[in-house]
Amino acid sequence: MNVKEERESSLRNKAPSVNHEYLEAFRTKSYVEIYDKVQTQLATAGATRNHNNKEATRNNSLQHPHYQECDLLQLCHEALADELPHQQPSPHPLLDEYFHVSLEACRTCESLLQNVLRTRTDYHRNIATATAGLSASAELGPVYAKFASFSASRNPLSRVSQVRFNEAQDCHFSLLRRLISARRKLKRRMRLLGFLKKALGVSLVVGYAAFALASAALIAVHCAVVGLALASLSLFGGVSKKAMASRNKNKRTRAYAQLDAAAKGVYVLVNDFDTMSRLVGRLYDETEHNRAIAELCGRKQNDEMLREVVRGFAAHEGWFLEQLKELEQHIYLCFLNIIRSRRMVAQEIIN
C-alpha cells in the first residue's frame, strides 16, 4: 500500500469522529475569536480603501482582500513567539521539521483564504448581481457583459491545485509516520531500560546477600572498620548513579511527550487538509462549470437561453455560497488547530 492509499484508508476509518470534532470546534471561543479577528481586519481595510467609492462602499464585504489585511502567517508567528523563545533549541530534528511543516501549512491556509474571498467576490459581482437584477423587461446587455467578464476571469481556486494539496498531505503523512515511529522506539527503549533496571536491582540484592553471608564466615571483627568505609563509598556512589539515572529518565520522558504532542498536531493537520482538499475540488469544478455556461451564453447571444441560465444560477446560488462558507470555516479551524498544536509542542520543549 502506497502513501496515498494508506492516508485515504486511515482518514476513512476516522471520518465520523473527525466530523464530530469539527462541529464541536466551531462552537469554541477560540474559533470565534480567530474568525472575528480576521473578519475585523478585512472589514476595516475594506472600509478604508473604499471610503470615497459609493459603489464599493455598498459592497464593502465583497472587496478583494490584500495580503497585509489578513496576515494569518503573522498571527502564527506571534502565537509561537509567546511560548518558545528564539534562543530555545529544538531537542529533536523531527520537531524542527514539524515547526517548518506547520508554518508551511499556515501559508497554504492564508493563500487559500485569499482565493476563497476572491471567488465569493467574483461570484457576487458577476453572477449574483445579474440574477438579482434580471426581470422580464430588463435590458440584457449588462447581463451579457457580466457573464463575459466572469467567463474571461481566472478561477481563483485554480491557484490552489489538487496537486499542491496532495503534495502537502503526503508530506504531512510522511512526517506523522516518522513521528509515530520515533515515539514507539523511544517508548520501547524506556520499557527496556525499566526492565533492565528492575532485573539489575534484583541481581544486586541477591549478589549482596550472598556476599554478606560468605563474608560473615570468613572476615574477622577487626575488618569491620574497613567494611564501613567501603560501604560509605558505595553509598555515595549509588546516590550519584541514582541521580544520573533519574535525570536520564526525565529526559526520555520529556522527549516522548514532545514527540507525542507533535504527532497529535500533524494527525489533526492531515485530517484538516483532507477536508479542505475535497471542498476546494468541489468548488473548483462548480466554478469551472459556471464559467463554461457563461461563456456559452456569450457566444450564442440567445436571450431565452440567457434567461434560463440566470434562473438556474439563482436556484443554485444558495448551495454554492454555503459551500464557500463551509470551506472558509474549515480554513479558520485548520489555522486554529495549527496554533494550538504549535503551542503545545513549544510548551513541552520549554517545560
C-alpha positions in Angstrom: 0.0 0.0 0.0 1.5 3.4 -1.0 1.4 6.6 1.0 -1.7 8.0 -0.7 -3.7 4.8 -0.3 -2.6 4.4 3.4 -3.6 8.0 4.1 -7.0 7.6 2.5 -7.7 4.4 4.3 -6.7 6.0 7.6 -8.9 9.0 7.0 -11.9 6.9 6.0 -11.6 5.0 9.3 -11.5 8.2 11.4 -14.1 10.2 9.4 -17.1 10.0 11.9 -15.1 11.1 14.9 -13.3 13.9 12.9 -16.6 15.3 11.7 -17.9 15.4 15.3 -14.7 17.2 16.4 -15.3 19.8 13.6 -18.8 20.5 14.8 -17.7 20.9 18.4 -14.7 23.1 17.4 -16.9 25.6 15.5 -18.6 26.4 18.8 -15.4 27.1 20.8 -14.4 30.5 22.0 -11.0 30.3 20.3 -12.5 29.6 16.9 -14.9 32.6 17.3 -12.0 34.8 18.3 -9.9 33.9 15.3 -12.8 34.3 12.9 -13.8 37.7 14.4 -10.2 38.9 14.3 -9.7 38.1 10.6 -13.1 39.5 9.6 -12.4 42.7 11.5 -9.1 43.1 9.7 -10.8 42.6 6.3 -13.8 44.9 7.1 -11.5 47.7 8.5 -9.2 47.6 5.5 -12.1 47.4 3.0 -13.8 50.5 4.6 -10.5 52.5 4.5 -9.7 51.5 0.9 -13.2 52.4 -0.4 -14.1 55.4 1.7 -14.8 57.6 -1.3 -16.3 55.0 -3.6 -20.0 54.7 -3.2 -20.4 51.5 -5.2 -17.5 49.9 -3.3 -19.0 51.1 0.0 -22.3 49.4 -0.7 -20.4 46.1 -1.4 -17.8 46.5 1.2 -17.8 42.9 2.2 -17.2 41.8 -1.4 -13.9 43.5 -2.0 -10.7 41.6 -2.9 -8.6 41.2 0.3 -5.0 42.1 0.3 -2.2 40.1 1.8 -1.4 42.6 4.6 -5.0 42.9 5.6 -5.3 39.3 6.8 -1.9 38.1 7.8 -2.5 34.7 9.2 1.1 33.9 9.0 2.0 36.8 11.3 -0.6 35.5 13.8 1.0 32.1 13.6 4.5 33.6 14.3 3.1 35.6 17.2 1.4 32.6 18.8 4.7 30.6 18.8 6.8 33.5 19.9 4.6 33.8 23.0 5.6 30.3 24.1 9.0 29.4 22.6 11.9 31.9 22.9 14.1 32.2 19.8 17.2 31.0 21.6 15.5 27.9 22.8 17.0 24.9 20.8 14.8 22.2 19.4 15.8 18.8 21.1 14.9 16.6 18.1 15.3 17.0 14.3 11.7 15.9 13.8 10.4 18.7 15.9 12.3 21.2 13.7 10.6 19.6 10.7 7.3 19.8 12.5 7.6 23.6 13.1 8.6 24.1 9.4 5.7 21.9 8.1 3.2 23.6 10.3 4.4 27.0 9.2 4.0 26.0 5.5 0.5 24.8 6.4 -0.2 28.3 7.7 0.9 29.8 4.4 -1.4 27.4 2.5 -4.3 28.4 4.7 -3.6 32.0 4.2 -3.3 31.6 0.4 -6.5 29.5 0.3 -8.5 32.1 2.3 -7.5 34.8 -0.1 -8.7 32.8 -3.0 -12.0 31.8 -1.3 -12.7 35.5 -0.7 -11.8 36.3 -4.3 -14.2 33.5 -5.5 -17.0 34.9 -3.5 -16.3 38.5 -4.8 -16.3 37.3 -8.4 -19.5 35.4 -7.9 -21.4 38.3 -6.3 -20.0 40.8 -8.8 -20.9 38.9 -11.9 -23.5 36.2 -11.2 -25.5 37.2 -8.1 -26.0 40.8 -9.3 -27.1 39.5 -12.7 -29.6 37.1 -11.3 -31.0 39.7 -8.8 -31.5 42.4 -11.4 -33.0 40.4 -14.2 -36.7 40.8 -14.9 -39.0 40.0 -17.9 -38.5 43.5 -19.4 -34.9 44.1 -18.2 -32.1 45.1 -20.6 -30.0 42.0 -21.2 -26.8 43.9 -22.3 -25.4 44.3 -18.8 -26.1 40.7 -18.1 -24.2 39.6 -21.2 -21.3 41.9 -20.1 -21.2 40.4 -16.6 -21.2 36.9 -17.9 -18.4 37.8 -20.4 -16.3 39.2 -17.5 -17.0 36.1 -15.4 -16.1 33.7 -18.1 -12.9 35.6 -19.0 -11.6 35.8 -15.5 -9.4 33.1 -14.0 -10.8 30.7 -11.5 -9.2 31.8 -8.2 -9.3 28.3 -6.8 -7.0 27.1 -9.7 -4.1 28.7 -7.8 -4.7 26.1 -5.0 -4.4 23.0 -7.2 -5.2 19.5 -6.2 -1.6 18.5 -6.8 -0.4 21.0 -4.3 -2.8 19.7 -1.7 -1.7 16.1 -2.4 1.9 17.0 -2.0 1.2 18.7 1.3 -0.8 15.8 2.6 1.9 13.3 1.5 4.5 15.5 3.4 2.2 15.6 6.5 1.5 11.9 6.5 5.2 11.1 6.0 6.1 13.2 9.0 3.3 11.7 11.0 4.6 8.2 10.4 8.2 9.1 11.3 7.0 10.8 14.5 5.0 7.8 15.5 7.9 5.5 14.7 10.3 7.7 16.8 7.8 7.7 19.6 7.4 4.0 19.5 11.2 3.4 19.5 11.6 5.7 22.5 8.8 4.0 24.4 10.3 0.6 23.7 13.7 1.9 24.9 12.1 3.3 28.1 10.4 0.0 28.8 13.6 -2.0 28.1 15.6 0.2 30.4 12.9 -0.1 33.1 13.0 -3.8 32.8 16.8 -3.9 32.9 16.8 -1.6 35.9 14.5 -3.9 37.8 16.4 -7.0 36.8 19.7 -5.4 37.8 18.3 -4.4 41.1 17.1 -7.9 41.9 20.5 -9.4 40.9 22.4 -6.9 43.0 20.2 -7.7 46.0 20.8 -11.4 45.6 24.6 -10.8 45.0 25.0 -8.6 48.0 23.1 -11.1 50.2 25.3 -14.0 49.1 28.4 -11.9 49.5 27.4 -10.9 53.0 26.7 -14.4 54.1 30.1 -15.6 52.8 31.9 -12.7 54.3 30.3 -13.3 57.7 32.0 -16.6 58.0 35.5 -15.5 56.8 36.0 -11.9 57.8 37.3 -11.1 61.3 35.9 -8.5 63.5 38.9 -6.2 63.0 37.8 -5.7 59.3 34.6 -4.0 60.3 36.1 -0.6 60.1 37.3 -1.1 56.5 33.9 -2.5 55.7 32.2 0.6 56.9 34.5 2.8 54.9 33.8 0.8 51.7 30.1 0.8 52.5 30.1 4.6 52.8 31.9 5.0 49.4 29.5 2.6 47.7 26.6 4.6 49.3 27.7 7.9 47.9 28.5 6.2 44.5 25.0 4.7 44.5 23.4 8.1 45.2 25.3 9.7 42.3 24.3 6.9 39.9 20.7 7.2 41.0 20.6 10.9 40.4 22.1 10.4 36.9 19.6 7.7 36.1 16.8 9.9 37.3 17.9 12.8 35.1 18.1 10.4 32.0 14.7 9.1 32.7 13.2 12.6 32.9 14.9 13.5 29.7 13.5 10.5 27.9 10.0 11.2 29.4 10.1 14.8 28.1 11.3 13.7 24.7 8.4 11.2 24.5 5.9 14.0 25.4 7.3 16.3 22.8 7.1 13.7 20.0 3.6 12.8 21.1 2.4 16.4 21.0 3.9 16.9 17.5 2.4 13.6 16.3 -1.1 14.6 17.5 -0.7 18.0 15.8 0.3 16.5 12.5 -2.6 14.0 12.7 -5.1 16.8 13.0 -3.4 18.6 10.2 -3.7 15.6 7.9 -7.5 15.5 8.6 -7.9 19.2 8.1 -6.2 19.2 4.8 -8.1 16.2 3.6 -11.4 18.0 4.3 -10.3 21.3 2.7 -8.9 19.5 -0.3 -12.3 17.9 -1.0 -14.1 21.2 -0.6 -11.7 23.0 -2.9 -12.0 20.4 -5.6 -15.8 20.5 -5.4 -15.9 24.4 -5.6 -13.3 24.5 -8.4 -15.4 22.1 -10.5 -18.6 24.1 -9.9 -16.9 27.4 -10.7 -15.5 26.0 -13.9 -18.9 24.7 -14.9 -20.5 28.2 -14.2 -17.7 29.9 -16.3 -18.3 27.5 -19.2 -22.1 28.1 -19.2 -21.5 31.9 -19.0 -19.1 31.7 -21.9 -21.6 29.7 -23.9 -24.3 32.3 -23.3 -21.9 35.0 -24.6 -21.2 33.1 -27.8 -24.8 32.2 -28.6 -26.3 35.6 -27.7 -29.7 33.8 -27.2 -31.9 35.8 -24.9 -34.2 32.9 -24.0 -31.2 30.7 -23.2 -29.7 33.5 -21.1 -32.8 33.9 -19.0 -32.9 30.1 -18.4 -29.3 30.1 -17.3 -29.9 33.0 -15.0 -32.8 31.2 -13.4 -30.5 28.1 -12.9 -27.8 30.2 -11.3 -30.4 31.8 -9.0 -31.7 28.4 -7.9 -28.2 27.1 -7.3 -26.8 30.2 -5.6 -27.6 29.2 -2.0 -25.7 25.9 -2.3 -22.6 27.5 -3.9 -22.3 30.2 -1.2 -22.9 27.7 1.5 -20.0 25.5 0.2 -17.8 28.6 0.2 -18.7 29.4 3.7 -18.0 25.8 4.8 -14.6 25.9 3.2 -13.8 29.3 4.9 -14.8 27.9 8.3 -12.5 24.9 7.8 -9.6 27.2 6.9 -10.1 29.1 10.2 -10.4 25.8 12.1 -7.2 24.4 10.5 -5.4 27.6 11.4 -6.6 27.4 15.0 -5.5 23.8 15.2 -2.1 24.7 13.9 -1.7 27.4 16.6 -2.9 25.1 19.3 -0.5 22.2 18.4 2.5 24.5 17.9 1.9 26.0 21.4 1.5 22.5 22.8 4.8 21.3 21.4 6.6 24.6 22.4 5.3 24.1 26.0 6.6 20.6 26.1 10.0 21.8 25.0 10.4 24.7 27.5 8.8 22.8 30.5 
